[in-house]
Amino acid sequence: MRYFLTYILCLVGVLAMGQNKQILYGFDAVPQSLMLNPGSHVTQKKHFGVPFLSQIHVNGGASGVTAYDIFKDEAESINDRIRTAIFEMDNTNFFTVTQQLELINFGWRARNEIYFSGGIYQELDFISYFPKDLAILAWEGNRDYLDYPFNLGEISATGDLTTVFHFGVNKKISKRLTLGSRLKIYSSMISFRSVDNQGTFTTSLGGPDAENIYEHTIQNADLNLQTSGYASLTDSENSGDVTSDILGRALFGGNLGVGVDIGMNYEINDAWSFSASALDVGAIFHTKDVENYRAHGTYTLDGINLIFPPLSDGEATLPYYDNLEDEIKNELALDTLTTSYTQLRPLKFNASITYGFGIFNSSGPCDCLNMDGSQLHKQNVGLQFYSIFRPQGPQMAGTLFYYRRISNFLSAKATYTVDSFSSSNVGLGIAADIGKVNFYLAADNLLRYNNLAKAKSVSLQLGFNIKIDDE
Amino acid sequence: MNKALLQPIVVICICLFFTSCVRDTDFNQAEDVALTPIIELDLIYFNLSANNFYDSINSNPILSVTDTTEIRFLNDGELQDRLQKAEFYFKFTNSIPRNFQVDFQFLSETNDTAYVAGTRVDEGQPATPVITEYTEIVENADIFKLTQANKVVVTVAIDSSSQNLEGDLSLKSKTTYFLQN
């Protein structure tokens, strides 16, 4: 338990709003902006991601606490700081880690002016809400919490390791409107989920008629854990098997799912435009290697009732302890099921409104940087909105941004984001086209870079592409 | 102008990424993290009546009764490592007009005596039960002995008994476990 807590707290240190890529959204100098809005502007003619290097995305955060809060180098004991953190945090605070690695990404503009794009990426997504009551119980015990109902329903966590195969289309269908969509096939390697739990644990003093000093009651418990891809791994005897098992699942060998991304960009007039996208509208169907656990019931523990049965010499007394264990198992039944289940993907929404000014047309008569022929501005300012559906409801973020095309080979975007983690998240992204090589780097929480330990979240994306604007 | 802008931006970005750091922190403190929960848990309870101490078929007094139960978690490896102190609390309610001696003998898996505790219980009257409370604190070297045990033998001995004896003797008990890792 001690190590578990330590690891969770260490994670806080090294690892941002799960999956929000506010800098890349609408950053049309980067081909990967198509992954955030399949209906965004595409300025290039073709692109190929450098395999394994086209997008590296890591993102982690804790909404209630920073590594500095826990590990600061001061005289006060770390245990006092952890205790303070446990009591200051709430069960709506969460820890999240997201990592994505693009294996392949490519796109090209066909003769019919449709921009096709596709690829494969791997994604790890983990979120756990803070089970405050259980943390208090583990940290303090129940002595000072008589009659307090510890809420077992605060357990809420999901984790997924998935490979995504995708193919999308993007077309400017009128002078002002661009539409796009992307079909995704998911192959889930490992997945677990424990949500919609309920129940309480209370220790109260028994009244005069009570059997014993206390009554320890688990009330209306219903705890469940769904897993897929896990049971067979625990059966594998050596790590080689595990690796080959997981690699097999990465390539359509896992539990499959299907989803779509849709998006649009609409130029309201020459200066104003509006864009929106919905990502991962889909589900994974867990049918293979599924193991689900459910424990439910109500039970009151009074201790062991000795009845002093008359025994002859050598005769054993009643198996009180076994009987108690059996009684608990009967009253709090633990079921292991292998029934299939369907898991909705965490649905994400992005939207933005942009005001552009200054005409950008550096490439002379052939406006090669602007293959879809729309007006490019030198500078854009605007607002973005992001939301992701999580087990305990949507998490939202608002971003104010400034985007500048500095030259025909360099663009930069600065963002100021308000989200569950903080209200002072400044991010910066740059994209450079050096010859045909497109490089981009985006990071947020820059104000915290002089001491990352004080950041509640950190997000970083970088990648290399080959971008061809003309031939 | 472009070059003039590009250079500082690239330099600033590179500086940001390479100078970012984690400071004023000491992650070695993780080794000092100690969970110190204090757990209250019911132990055993019983209700004996005066006629448990007289064999009416053979007309013989029964001067002591014994029962045993396993307490399997007591010699669990984790508890052995983490237990700092255990506080047993026994509360007897006696309405039998006799004194009792109640002994608790903690035995290991091989039935060796690991730890013993016991108390006198004051006599009561059928109309006016008397409460005897007894606390046994186990700490330091005794913790090792206690956590070798996985069962407890409870012996209730009565000073004397007769057919007409009336009343009840009941026990409620709990343990406070002080844990640390």
Interface residues (C-beta under 8 A of the other chain):
Chain A: M1 R2 L5 T6 L9 C10 G13 A67 Y68 F71 K72 D73 S77 I78 N79 I82 L137 A138 W139 E140 G141 N142 R143 D144 L146 T203 G206 A210 E211 N212 I213 Y214 H216 L301 D302 G303 I304 N305 L306 I307 F308 P309 T317 P319 Y320 Y321 D322 I406 S407 F409 L410 A412 L428 I430 A432 L441 A443 L446 Y449 N450 N451 L452 A453
Chain B: N2 L5 L6 I9 V10 C13 L16 F17 T19 S20 C21 V22 R23 D24 T25 D26 F27 Q29 A30 D32 V33 A34 L35 T36 P37 I38 I39 E40 L41 D42 L43 I44 Y45 F46 L48 N52 V65 T66 D67 T68 T69 E70 I71 R72 Y89 K91 V154 V156 K172 S173 K174 T176 Y177 L179 N181
